[in-house]
Structures are given as C-alpha cells and as structure tokens.
C-alpha cells in the first residue's frame, strides 16, 4: 500500500543541446520585460549577452542583476527585488548555478506575496498569490534547483542557511542545455556533480521516498555514476555533459518530491558559517554519512552498489552496500574533494561552532528524514570525523 504522495515539476522543461536558444520564445509566452539574475562569470563568458539577444529577437526587453555570489543571501534578494520593481519587470530569468536560481525563486515569490524572504522560513508565511513567472536556466549540472520547489538563502543576520520549501518556488519553466556547462572549471564540475549524486542518493534512501521519486533517483544515479568522471576529465565529452545535466535535473525532481536527509542537514551550516560552496560541503560529508546510515538502508544502498559495479549481482545486500560506500569514497578521491581541514577551516573556529552546527542541522528538519535518525551528539561526532576525513582510507566510520 502506498501512502498519498505528490510529484510536482515545472510546467515546461526544455532540455538538450541548444535548448538555451529557446529562451526568448519561452520568455515571450510569459512577459514583456525580464529581470535576468546572473553573475559576473556568466557575463564574462558572454552567456548574459546571448540571453538578452534571444529575448530581444522575441521583443522581450531585459535588465540584468549580476550581484549574486557563490552562495545566495538575503542581501542579493533585496537588491534584485529593488531592481525588479524599479525597472517594472514582469518576469524573472535566472542564468547560472543554484545561487542565481534560488535568488530568482525568491524574487518571483516576494513580488506578489510581500514580506522578507526570512518570513517564509518554516512556512511561517505562505505564498498564497501566484508567483511572477520564472524561467530557470542552469549552467552547472548539480543543484537541480531548476526543477525544485525549494530555495536556500543565507540569513546574513543569523548566519543560518534557510531552506524554504513551498510550491510557489517552483519555476514556471526550466531550460537545461548541457552546452552551458562546458565552460565550468573542473573543480566546479566535481562539486556540482557530487551535489547531484547526493540529491539522488538522499532522495532514494529518504523516509519520504515513493515510486515516482525512486524512478527519477535511480535514473539520476545511473547517469551520474557512469558519466561524472568523464565530464570532469574531458570538457569536450558532450555526451558525458549531457548525461550529467539530465541526471542533475532528475535528481532535483527526485529530492524535491521526497526529501534530502542528513548530508544536506549537516552541509548547510558549513556553508553558512565557513562559506564553503554547497556542492563541496555535501561531498565532504557524503561518504561518512552513508557509512553511518548504511545499516538502516542496506537494500537501497545495495542498489547503488550495483549501479557502481555490475558484478555485485551475486553479492549480499550488505556486501553491495559496502561497495556503494567505498565507491563513493573513491569517487570523491578521484575528483579531488578536500576534507574540511584541507579546505582551510581553522580547527579552533570549527571547535567553537560544532555545537551550533549540530543544532542548526537538526533544526533544518532534514536529518529526521534520514533512514537512521541521529542525536545531536552523533551529528557532532560526524562533523569531527569529516573534519580530517581520509577519502583514500578503507577503514569504516
């Protein structure tokens, strides 16, 4: 018997090589003047200019906000919101990674619903009015934010990453073009790729998983596991980039309709307090958290092990689950993922905030969806394990 579940996705998803060229046509269906939310890197690469040209051809005017940094904050939201109003825009287009997309999601909701983005934390305020149309164009294969009803914004006054999930945050359209990910540096491909894999794995082992999310998660894991290293090592391998883009999209659909778990709960405080990019902090945590959770998710992690290694069909679920964990460790090592110490996080600073990070992780609600639900002390212990974690070691947590 299946409990009542829901599966939401953007009304329109355009994907594949050269899908970006349809941005103008899609925008013309939704408004007359767009606020393009992007960053300086996208501007320097020429993607913003390209986007404005696509819109102009369809008689859609545009203005650009380039203030988004590596992690989205309430400051970026306030600045972009002010520009949207002053320029009298009627739609939003995000062009970039998850930070740009999450910032745009917030604008789309705040324009008709009012308030500050912090008001929506914990669903204290609900977005009852229809959001402004938002077209999400990701340039990394990672966050899957183009397909989710979640935004993650750092509250600069509390140093807390606010995860806000409401149907109104779902984009009106997603345009997923793998050619836009080609220019991403190798370290970005590694971080965003492991981020996407984390989404797929956590949505699959989550207590909120259901058949529709399982379908997306399994397909995402298959694509990511078998193409991430090729995409990382060879920027000319468009087939690998394409599979990573579709895998990230599927992983986004999966976790948005089930949930993320302990990795994401622990990851957000690291990003908020030490400004570690989200994909990197997920990767730092993933192997150790999977090892911690393994006994409570044997069958599901065994499925992952059999994706990594086809020869595991004759092995027990426990053996296949062990292969899953060891394979994730090897993957992180191959992609040069650092631990928290090697990233440069000061030991004394880390020690001073471990308690707060564990509290913030629990408060996010994500650890409660984990197959093995941790106590605060267990989260603190996992943080310490991850601080100096050795991805090359065969020892267990």
C-alpha positions as a Markdown table, in Angstrom:
| # | Residue | x | y | z |
|---|---|---|---|---|
| 1 | Unk | 0.0 | 0.0 | 0.0 |
| 2 | Unk | 1.4 | 3.4 | -1.0 |
| 3 | Unk | 0.7 | 6.5 | 1.2 |
| 4 | Unk | -0.7 | 9.5 | -0.6 |
| 5 | Unk | 2.2 | 11.3 | -2.3 |
| 6 | Unk | 2.7 | 14.2 | -4.7 |
| 7 | Unk | 5.1 | 14.8 | -7.6 |
| 8 | Unk | 5.5 | 18.4 | -8.8 |
| 9 | Unk | 7.6 | 19.6 | -11.6 |
| 10 | Unk | 7.9 | 22.8 | -13.7 |
| 11 | Unk | 5.1 | 23.0 | -16.2 |
| 12 | Unk | 7.7 | 23.2 | -19.0 |
| 13 | Unk | 11.1 | 21.6 | -19.2 |
| 14 | Unk | 13.2 | 22.1 | -22.3 |
| 15 | Unk | 16.4 | 20.1 | -22.3 |
| 16 | Unk | 19.1 | 19.0 | -24.7 |
| 17 | Unk | 21.8 | 20.6 | -26.7 |
| 18 | Unk | 21.0 | 24.2 | -27.9 |
| 19 | Unk | 17.9 | 24.3 | -25.7 |
| 20 | Unk | 19.2 | 27.7 | -24.5 |
| 21 | Unk | 18.3 | 29.2 | -27.9 |
| 22 | Unk | 14.6 | 28.8 | -27.0 |
| 23 | Unk | 14.9 | 31.2 | -24.0 |
| 24 | Unk | 13.4 | 34.1 | -26.0 |
| 25 | Unk | 10.4 | 32.1 | -27.2 |
| 26 | Unk | 9.7 | 30.8 | -23.7 |
| 27 | Unk | 10.0 | 34.3 | -22.2 |
| 28 | Unk | 7.7 | 35.8 | -24.8 |
| 29 | Unk | 5.0 | 33.4 | -23.5 |
| 30 | Unk | 5.3 | 34.8 | -20.0 |
| 31 | Unk | 6.0 | 38.5 | -20.1 |
| 32 | Unk | 7.4 | 41.6 | -21.8 |
| 33 | Unk | 10.3 | 42.6 | -19.6 |
| 34 | Unk | 12.6 | 40.2 | -17.8 |
| 35 | Unk | 15.0 | 40.7 | -14.9 |
| 36 | Unk | 17.9 | 38.4 | -15.7 |
| 37 | Unk | 19.5 | 37.3 | -12.5 |
| 38 | Unk | 23.1 | 36.1 | -13.1 |
| 39 | Unk | 26.7 | 36.7 | -12.0 |
| 40 | Unk | 29.9 | 38.3 | -13.4 |
| 41 | Unk | 31.2 | 34.9 | -14.6 |
| 42 | Unk | 28.2 | 34.4 | -16.8 |
| 43 | Unk | 28.6 | 38.0 | -18.1 |
| 44 | Unk | 32.3 | 37.4 | -18.9 |
| 45 | Unk | 31.6 | 34.2 | -20.7 |
| 46 | Unk | 29.1 | 36.0 | -22.9 |
| 47 | Unk | 26.1 | 34.0 | -21.8 |
| 48 | Unk | 24.2 | 37.0 | -20.5 |
| 49 | Unk | 24.6 | 38.9 | -23.7 |
| 50 | Unk | 23.5 | 35.8 | -25.6 |
| 51 | Unk | 20.4 | 35.5 | -23.4 |
| 52 | Unk | 19.5 | 39.2 | -23.9 |
| 53 | Unk | 19.8 | 38.7 | -27.7 |
| 54 | Unk | 17.5 | 35.6 | -27.6 |
| 55 | Unk | 14.9 | 37.7 | -25.7 |
| 56 | Unk | 15.3 | 40.7 | -27.9 |
| 57 | Unk | 14.5 | 38.7 | -31.0 |
| 58 | Unk | 11.2 | 37.9 | -29.5 |
| 59 | Unk | 10.5 | 41.5 | -28.5 |
| 60 | Unk | 11.1 | 40.8 | -24.8 |
| 61 | Unk | 13.1 | 43.6 | -23.0 |
| 62 | Unk | 15.5 | 42.8 | -20.3 |
| 63 | Unk | 17.6 | 44.3 | -17.4 |
| 64 | Unk | 20.4 | 42.5 | -15.6 |
| 65 | Unk | 21.3 | 41.9 | -12.0 |
| 66 | Unk | 24.8 | 40.5 | -11.6 |
| 67 | Unk | 25.3 | 40.7 | -7.9 |
| 68 | Unk | 24.9 | 37.0 | -7.0 |
| 69 | Unk | 28.0 | 35.5 | -5.3 |
| 70 | Unk | 28.8 | 31.8 | -4.7 |
| 71 | Unk | 26.1 | 31.3 | -2.1 |
| 72 | Unk | 22.7 | 33.2 | -2.2 |
| 73 | Unk | 22.0 | 35.6 | 0.6 |
| 74 | Unk | 19.0 | 37.8 | 1.7 |
| 75 | Unk | 21.2 | 40.8 | 0.6 |
| 76 | Unk | 21.2 | 39.6 | -3.0 |
| 77 | Unk | 17.4 | 39.0 | -2.8 |
| 78 | Unk | 16.8 | 42.5 | -1.5 |
| 79 | Unk | 18.9 | 44.1 | -4.2 |
| 80 | Unk | 17.4 | 42.2 | -7.0 |
| 81 | Unk | 13.9 | 42.8 | -5.7 |
| 82 | Unk | 14.5 | 46.5 | -5.7 |
| 83 | Unk | 15.8 | 46.4 | -9.3 |
| 84 | Unk | 12.8 | 44.3 | -10.5 |
| 85 | Unk | 10.4 | 47.0 | -9.1 |
| 86 | Unk | 12.4 | 50.0 | -10.4 |
| 87 | Unk | 12.7 | 48.5 | -13.9 |
| 88 | Unk | 9.0 | 47.5 | -13.9 |
| 89 | Unk | 9.7 | 43.9 | -15.0 |
| 90 | Unk | 7.1 | 41.2 | -15.2 |
| 91 | Unk | 9.1 | 38.0 | -15.3 |
| 92 | Unk | 12.4 | 36.7 | -14.0 |
| 93 | Unk | 15.0 | 34.6 | -15.8 |
| 94 | Unk | 17.9 | 33.1 | -13.8 |
| 95 | Unk | 21.1 | 32.2 | -15.6 |
| 96 | Unk | 23.8 | 30.5 | -13.7 |
| 97 | Unk | 24.2 | 28.0 | -10.8 |
| 98 | Unk | 21.9 | 27.3 | -7.9 |
| 99 | Unk | 22.7 | 30.6 | -6.3 |
| 100 | Unk | 21.3 | 32.6 | -9.2 |
| 101 | Unk | 18.3 | 30.2 | -9.5 |
| 102 | Unk | 17.5 | 30.4 | -5.8 |
| 103 | Unk | 17.7 | 34.2 | -5.7 |
| 104 | Unk | 15.3 | 34.4 | -8.7 |
| 105 | Unk | 12.9 | 32.0 | -7.0 |
| 106 | Unk | 12.8 | 34.3 | -4.0 |
| 107 | Unk | 12.0 | 37.4 | -6.2 |
| 108 | Unk | 9.3 | 35.5 | -8.1 |
| 109 | Unk | 7.5 | 34.8 | -4.8 |
| 110 | Unk | 8.1 | 38.1 | -3.0 |
| 111 | Unk | 6.8 | 40.4 | -5.7 |
| 112 | Unk | 3.2 | 39.3 | -5.4 |
| 113 | Unk | 3.3 | 38.0 | -1.8 |
| 114 | Unk | 5.3 | 40.6 | 0.0 |
| 115 | Unk | 7.4 | 40.4 | 3.2 |
| 116 | Unk | 11.0 | 39.5 | 3.6 |
| 117 | Unk | 12.4 | 36.1 | 2.5 |
| 118 | Unk | 13.1 | 35.2 | 6.2 |
| 119 | Unk | 9.3 | 35.4 | 6.8 |
| 120 | Unk | 8.9 | 32.3 | 4.8 |
| 121 | Unk | 11.3 | 30.2 | 6.8 |
| 122 | Unk | 9.5 | 27.2 | 8.5 |
| 123 | Unk | 6.4 | 28.2 | 6.5 |
| 124 | Unk | 5.6 | 30.9 | 8.9 |
| 125 | Unk | 4.4 | 32.9 | 5.9 |
| 126 | Unk | 2.8 | 31.1 | 3.0 |
| 127 | Unk | 2.9 | 32.3 | -0.6 |
| 128 | Unk | -0.8 | 32.3 | -1.4 |
| 129 | Unk | -0.6 | 34.5 | -4.5 |
| 130 | Unk | 0.6 | 33.2 | -7.9 |
| 131 | Unk | 4.4 | 33.9 | -8.3 |
| 132 | Unk | 5.9 | 36.0 | -11.1 |
| 133 | Unk | 6.8 | 33.7 | -14.0 |
| 134 | Unk | 10.4 | 32.4 | -13.5 |
| 135 | Unk | 12.5 | 30.7 | -16.2 |
| 136 | Unk | 15.4 | 28.9 | -14.8 |
| 137 | Unk | 18.5 | 28.2 | -17.0 |
| 138 | Unk | 21.2 | 26.3 | -15.1 |
| 139 | Unk | 24.8 | 26.5 | -16.2 |
| 140 | Unk | 26.1 | 23.7 | -13.9 |
| 141 | Unk | 25.0 | 20.1 | -13.7 |
| 142 | Unk | 24.4 | 20.0 | -10.0 |
| 143 | Unk | 21.8 | 21.6 | -7.8 |
| 144 | Unk | 18.7 | 20.6 | -9.8 |
| 145 | Unk | 17.2 | 23.8 | -8.5 |
| 146 | Unk | 15.6 | 24.4 | -11.9 |
| 147 | Unk | 13.2 | 21.6 | -11.1 |
| 148 | Unk | 12.5 | 22.1 | -7.4 |
| 149 | Unk | 10.1 | 24.0 | -5.2 |
| 150 | Unk | 12.9 | 24.7 | -2.7 |
| 151 | Unk | 15.1 | 27.8 | -2.2 |
| 152 | Unk | 18.1 | 28.0 | 0.1 |
| 153 | Unk | 19.0 | 31.5 | 1.2 |
| 154 | Unk | 21.5 | 32.5 | 3.9 |
| 155 | Unk | 20.1 | 34.9 | 6.5 |
| 156 | Unk | 23.1 | 37.3 | 7.0 |
| 157 | Unk | 21.9 | 38.4 | 10.4 |
| 158 | Unk | 21.8 | 34.9 | 11.9 |
| 159 | Unk | 24.3 | 33.0 | 9.7 |
| 160 | Unk | 21.7 | 30.4 | 9.1 |
| 161 | Unk | 21.0 | 28.9 | 5.7 |
| 162 | Unk | 17.3 | 29.0 | 5.4 |
| 163 | Unk | 15.8 | 26.1 | 3.4 |
| 164 | Unk | 12.3 | 27.1 | 2.3 |
| 165 | Unk | 10.0 | 24.7 | 0.5 |
| 166 | Unk | 6.7 | 25.8 | -0.9 |
| 167 | Unk | 5.0 | 25.0 | -4.3 |
| 168 | Unk | 5.2 | 28.7 | -5.2 |
| 169 | Unk | 9.0 | 28.5 | -5.5 |
| 170 | Unk | 8.8 | 26.0 | -8.4 |
| 171 | Unk | 10.0 | 27.7 | -11.7 |
| 172 | Unk | 7.4 | 28.2 | -14.5 |
| 173 | Unk | 10.0 | 26.7 | -16.9 |
| 174 | Unk | 13.4 | 25.1 | -16.9 |
| 175 | Unk | 15.8 | 25.2 | -19.8 |
| 176 | Unk | 18.6 | 22.6 | -19.4 |
| 177 | Unk | 21.3 | 22.9 | -22.0 |
| 178 | Unk | 24.4 | 20.8 | -21.4 |
| 179 | Unk | 26.5 | 23.1 | -23.7 |
| 180 | Unk | 26.2 | 25.8 | -21.0 |
| 181 | Unk | 28.1 | 23.5 | -18.5 |
| 182 | Unk | 31.1 | 23.0 | -20.8 |
| 183 | Unk | 32.8 | 26.2 | -19.5 |
| 184 | Unk | 32.6 | 25.2 | -15.8 |
| 185 | Unk | 36.1 | 24.7 | -14.2 |
| 186 | Unk | 37.0 | 21.1 | -13.2 |
| 187 | Unk | 36.5 | 21.8 | -9.5 |
| 188 | Unk | 33.0 | 23.2 | -10.2 |
| 189 | Unk | 32.1 | 20.1 | -12.2 |
| 190 | Unk | 33.3 | 17.9 | -9.4 |
| 191 | Unk | 31.4 | 19.8 | -6.7 |
| 192 | Unk | 28.2 | 20.1 | -8.6 |
| 193 | Unk | 28.4 | 16.5 | -9.8 |
| 194 | Unk | 28.7 | 15.2 | -6.3 |
| 195 | Unk | 25.9 | 17.5 | -5.2 |
| 196 | Unk | 23.6 | 16.0 | -7.8 |
| 197 | Unk | 24.7 | 12.5 | -6.7 |
| 198 | Unk | 23.9 | 13.4 | -3.1 |
| 199 | Unk | 20.4 | 14.6 | -4.2 |
| 200 | Unk | 19.8 | 11.3 | -6.0 |
| 201 | Unk | 21.1 | 9.1 | -3.2 |
| 202 | Unk | 19.3 | 11.0 | -0.3 |
| 203 | Unk | 16.0 | 11.2 | -2.2 |
| 204 | Unk | 16.3 | 7.4 | -2.7 |
| 205 | Unk | 17.1 | 6.5 | 1.0 |
| 206 | Unk | 14.7 | 9.2 | 2.4 |
| 207 | Unk | 11.8 | 8.1 | 4.5 |
| 208 | Unk | 9.7 | 10.3 | 2.1 |
| 209 | Unk | 10.7 | 8.3 | -1.0 |
| 210 | Unk | 7.9 | 6.9 | -3.2 |
| 211 | Unk | 7.7 | 5.1 | -6.6 |
| 212 | Unk | 7.7 | 8.3 | -8.6 |
| 213 | Unk | 10.8 | 9.7 | -6.9 |
| 214 | Unk | 12.5 | 6.3 | -7.0 |
| 215 | Unk | 12.2 | 6.3 | -10.8 |
| 216 | Unk | 13.9 | 9.7 | -11.1 |
| 217 | Unk | 16.5 | 8.9 | -8.4 |
| 218 | Unk | 17.6 | 5.6 | -9.9 |
| 219 | Unk | 17.9 | 7.1 | -13.4 |
| 220 | Unk | 19.9 | 10.0 | -12.0 |
| 221 | Unk | 22.3 | 7.8 | -10.1 |
| 222 | Unk | 22.8 | 5.6 | -13.2 |
| 223 | Unk | 23.7 | 8.6 | -15.4 |
| 224 | Unk | 25.8 | 10.4 | -12.8 |
| 225 | Unk | 27.8 | 7.4 | -11.6 |
| 226 | Unk | 28.8 | 6.4 | -15.1 |
| 227 | Unk | 29.5 | 9.9 | -16.6 |
| 228 | Unk | 30.8 | 12.1 | -13.8 |
| 229 | Unk | 34.5 | 11.3 | -14.2 |
| 230 | Unk | 34.3 | 11.7 | -18.0 |
| 231 | Unk | 32.6 | 15.1 | -17.6 |
| 232 | Unk | 35.2 | 16.1 | -15.0 |
| 233 | Unk | 38.3 | 15.0 | -17.0 |
| 234 | Unk | 37.2 | 15.8 | -20.6 |
| 235 | Unk | 35.3 | 19.1 | -21.2 |
| 236 | Unk | 34.9 | 18.1 | -24.9 |
| 237 | Unk | 32.9 | 15.0 | -23.9 |
| 238 | Unk | 29.5 | 16.4 | -24.7 |
| 239 | Unk | 27.8 | 13.0 | -24.2 |
| 240 | Unk | 29.0 | 13.0 | -20.6 |
| 241 | Unk | 28.0 | 16.6 | -20.0 |
| 242 | Unk | 24.5 | 15.8 | -21.4 |
| 243 | Unk | 24.1 | 12.8 | -19.1 |
| 244 | Unk | 25.2 | 14.9 | -16.1 |
| 245 | Unk | 22.8 | 17.7 | -17.0 |
| 246 | Unk | 19.9 | 15.3 | -17.3 |
| 247 | Unk | 21.0 | 13.4 | -14.2 |
| 248 | Unk | 21.1 | 16.6 | -12.1 |
| 249 | Unk | 17.6 | 17.5 | -13.4 |
| 250 | Unk | 16.2 | 14.1 | -12.5 |
| 251 | Unk | 17.9 | 14.2 | -9.1 |
| 252 | Unk | 16.3 | 17.6 | -8.5 |
| 253 | Unk | 12.9 | 16.3 | -9.4 |
| 254 | Unk | 13.5 | 13.3 | -7.0 |
| 255 | Unk | 14.6 | 15.2 | -3.9 |
| 256 | Unk | 12.0 | 18.0 | -4.4 |
| 257 | Unk | 9.3 | 15.4 | -4.2 |
| 258 | Unk | 10.7 | 13.2 | -1.5 |
| 259 | Unk | 13.4 | 15.0 | 0.6 |
| 260 | Unk | 17.1 | 15.3 | 1.3 |
| 261 | Unk | 18.5 | 13.8 | 4.5 |
| 262 | Unk | 21.4 | 14.1 | 6.9 |
| 263 | Unk | 24.1 | 15.1 | 4.4 |
| 264 | Unk | 22.1 | 18.3 | 3.5 |
| 265 | Unk | 21.2 | 19.0 | 7.0 |
| 266 | Unk | 24.8 | 19.0 | 8.1 |
| 267 | Unk | 26.0 | 20.7 | 4.9 |
| 268 | Unk | 24.0 | 23.9 | 5.2 |
| 269 | Unk | 25.7 | 25.1 | 8.5 |
| 270 | Unk | 29.1 | 24.5 | 7.0 |
| 271 | Unk | 28.2 | 26.7 | 4.0 |
| 272 | Unk | 26.6 | 29.4 | 6.2 |
| 273 | Unk | 29.5 | 29.7 | 8.7 |
| 274 | Unk | 32.5 | 28.9 | 6.6 |
| 275 | Unk | 31.3 | 29.9 | 3.1 |
| 276 | Unk | 32.0 | 26.5 | 1.6 |
| 277 | Unk | 30.1 | 26.1 | -1.7 |
| 278 | Unk | 27.1 | 23.8 | -1.2 |
| 279 | Unk | 28.3 | 21.1 | -3.6 |
| 280 | Unk | 31.7 | 20.9 | -1.9 |
| 281 | Unk | 30.3 | 20.7 | 1.6 |
| 282 | Unk | 27.9 | 17.9 | 0.5 |
| 283 | Unk | 30.9 | 16.0 | -1.0 |
| 284 | Unk | 32.9 | 16.4 | 2.2 |
| 285 | Unk | 30.2 | 14.7 | 4.2 |
| 286 | Unk | 28.7 | 12.1 | 1.9 |
| 287 | Unk | 30.9 | 9.1 | 2.4 |
| 288 | Unk | 31.0 | 9.3 | 6.2 |
| 289 | Unk | 27.2 | 9.9 | 6.4 |
| 290 | Unk | 26.5 | 7.0 | 4.1 |
| 291 | Unk | 28.7 | 4.8 | 6.3 |
| 292 | Unk | 26.8 | 6.0 | 9.4 |
| 293 | Unk | 23.4 | 5.3 | 7.7 |
| 294 | Unk | 24.3 | 2.1 | 6.0 |
| 295 | Unk | 22.7 | -0.5 | 8.4 |
| 296 | Unk | 19.4 | 1.3 | 8.2 |
| 297 | Unk | 19.4 | 1.5 | 4.4 |
| 298 | Unk | 21.0 | -1.8 | 3.3 |
| 299 | Unk | 18.7 | -2.6 | 0.4 |
| 300 | Unk | 18.7 | 0.9 | -1.0 |
| 301 | Unk | 22.4 | 1.4 | -0.8 |
| 302 | Unk | 22.8 | -2.1 | -2.3 |
| 303 | Unk | 21.0 | -0.8 | -5.3 |
| 304 | Unk | 23.6 | 2.0 | -5.5 |
| 305 | Unk | 26.4 | -0.5 | -5.2 |
| 306 | Unk | 25.1 | -2.5 | -8.1 |
| 307 | Unk | 25.0 | 0.7 | -10.2 |
| 308 | Unk | 28.6 | 1.3 | -9.4 |
| 309 | Unk | 29.6 | -2.3 | -10.0 |
| 310 | Unk | 27.6 | -4.7 | -12.3 |
| 311 | Unk | 29.5 | -7.7 | -10.8 |
| 312 | Unk | 27.7 | -7.3 | -7.4 |
| 313 | Unk | 24.5 | -9.2 | -8.6 |
| 314 | Unk | 25.7 | -12.3 | -6.7 |
| 315 | Unk | 26.7 | -10.5 | -3.6 |
| 316 | Unk | 24.6 | -9.9 | -0.5 |
| 317 | Unk | 22.9 | -6.6 | 0.1 |
| 318 | Unk | 25.4 | -5.9 | 2.9 |
| 319 | Unk | 28.3 | -6.5 | 0.6 |
| 320 | Unk | 26.7 | -4.4 | -2.2 |
| 321 | Unk | 26.0 | -1.6 | 0.3 |
| 322 | Unk | 29.7 | -1.7 | 1.3 |
| 323 | Unk | 30.7 | -1.4 | -2.3 |
| 324 | Unk | 28.4 | 1.7 | -2.6 |
| 325 | Unk | 30.1 | 3.4 | 0.3 |
| 326 | Unk | 33.6 | 2.5 | -0.8 |
| 327 | Unk | 32.8 | 3.6 | -4.4 |
| 328 | Unk | 31.6 | 7.0 | -3.3 |
| 329 | Unk | 34.8 | 7.4 | -1.3 |
| 330 | Unk | 36.9 | 6.5 | -4.3 |
| 331 | Unk | 34.9 | 8.9 | -6.5 |
| 332 | Unk | 35.5 | 11.8 | -4.1 |
| 333 | Unk | 39.2 | 11.0 | -4.1 |
| 334 | Unk | 39.3 | 10.9 | -7.9 |
| 335 | Unk | 37.5 | 14.2 | -8.1 |
| 336 | Unk | 40.0 | 15.8 | -5.6 |
| 337 | Unk | 37.4 | 16.6 | -2.9 |
| 338 | Unk | 39.0 | 18.0 | 0.2 |
| 339 | Unk | 38.1 | 17.4 | 3.8 |
| 340 | Unk | 37.1 | 20.4 | 5.9 |
| 341 | Unk | 40.6 | 20.8 | 7.3 |
| 342 | Unk | 42.2 | 20.8 | 3.9 |
| 343 | Unk | 39.7 | 23.3 | 2.7 |
| 344 | Unk | 41.3 | 25.7 | 5.2 |
| 345 | Unk | 38.8 | 25.7 | 8.1 |
| 346 | Unk | 40.6 | 26.7 | 11.2 |
| 347 | Unk | 40.5 | 24.0 | 13.9 |
| 348 | Unk | 39.7 | 26.4 | 16.8 |
| 349 | Unk | 36.9 | 28.2 | 14.8 |
| 350 | Unk | 35.5 | 24.8 | 13.9 |
| 351 | Unk | 35.5 | 23.6 | 17.5 |
| 352 | Unk | 33.8 | 26.8 | 18.6 |
| 353 | Unk | 30.8 | 26.3 | 16.3 |
| 354 | Unk | 30.4 | 22.5 | 16.1 |
| 355 | Unk | 27.6 | 22.7 | 18.7 |
| 356 | Unk | 25.8 | 25.4 | 16.8 |
| 357 | Unk | 26.2 | 23.5 | 13.5 |
| 358 | Unk | 24.7 | 20.3 | 15.0 |
| 359 | Unk | 21.7 | 22.4 | 16.4 |
| 360 | Unk | 21.2 | 24.1 | 13.1 |
| 361 | Unk | 21.4 | 20.8 | 11.2 |
| 362 | Unk | 18.7 | 19.3 | 13.4 |
| 363 | Unk | 16.5 | 22.4 | 13.2 |
| 364 | Unk | 16.5 | 22.2 | 9.4 |
| 365 | Unk | 14.4 | 19.0 | 9.6 |
| 366 | Unk | 16.4 | 17.1 | 7.0 |
| 367 | Unk | 18.1 | 14.7 | 9.4 |
| 368 | Unk | 14.7 | 13.5 | 10.5 |
| 369 | Unk | 14.2 | 12.1 | 7.0 |
| 370 | Unk | 17.4 | 10.0 | 7.2 |
| 371 | Unk | 17.0 | 6.2 | 7.4 |
| 372 | Unk | 19.0 | 6.4 | 10.7 |
| 373 | Unk | 17.9 | 9.5 | 12.7 |
| 374 | Unk | 20.8 | 10.9 | 14.6 |
| 375 | Unk | 21.0 | 12.6 | 18.0 |
| 376 | Unk | 22.8 | 15.9 | 18.3 |
| 377 | Unk | 25.9 | 14.2 | 19.8 |
| 378 | Unk | 26.1 | 11.9 | 16.8 |
| 379 | Unk | 26.0 | 14.8 | 14.4 |
| 380 | Unk | 28.8 | 16.5 | 16.3 |
| 381 | Unk | 30.8 | 13.3 | 16.1 |
| 382 | Unk | 30.2 | 13.1 | 12.4 |
| 383 | Unk | 31.4 | 16.6 | 11.9 |
| 384 | Unk | 34.6 | 15.8 | 13.7 |
| 385 | Unk | 35.1 | 12.7 | 11.5 |
| 386 | Unk | 34.6 | 14.7 | 8.4 |
| 387 | Unk | 37.0 | 17.5 | 9.5 |
| 388 | Unk | 40.0 | 15.3 | 8.8 |
| 389 | Unk | 38.3 | 12.6 | 6.7 |
| 390 | Unk | 40.6 | 10.4 | 4.6 |
| 391 | Unk | 38.9 | 9.5 | 1.3 |
| 392 | Unk | 41.6 | 7.0 | 0.5 |
| 393 | Unk | 41.2 | 5.0 | 3.7 |
| 394 | Unk | 39.4 | 1.7 | 3.7 |
| 395 | Unk | 38.5 | 2.0 | 7.4 |
| 396 | Unk | 34.9 | 2.4 | 8.4 |
| 397 | Unk | 33.3 | 5.2 | 10.5 |
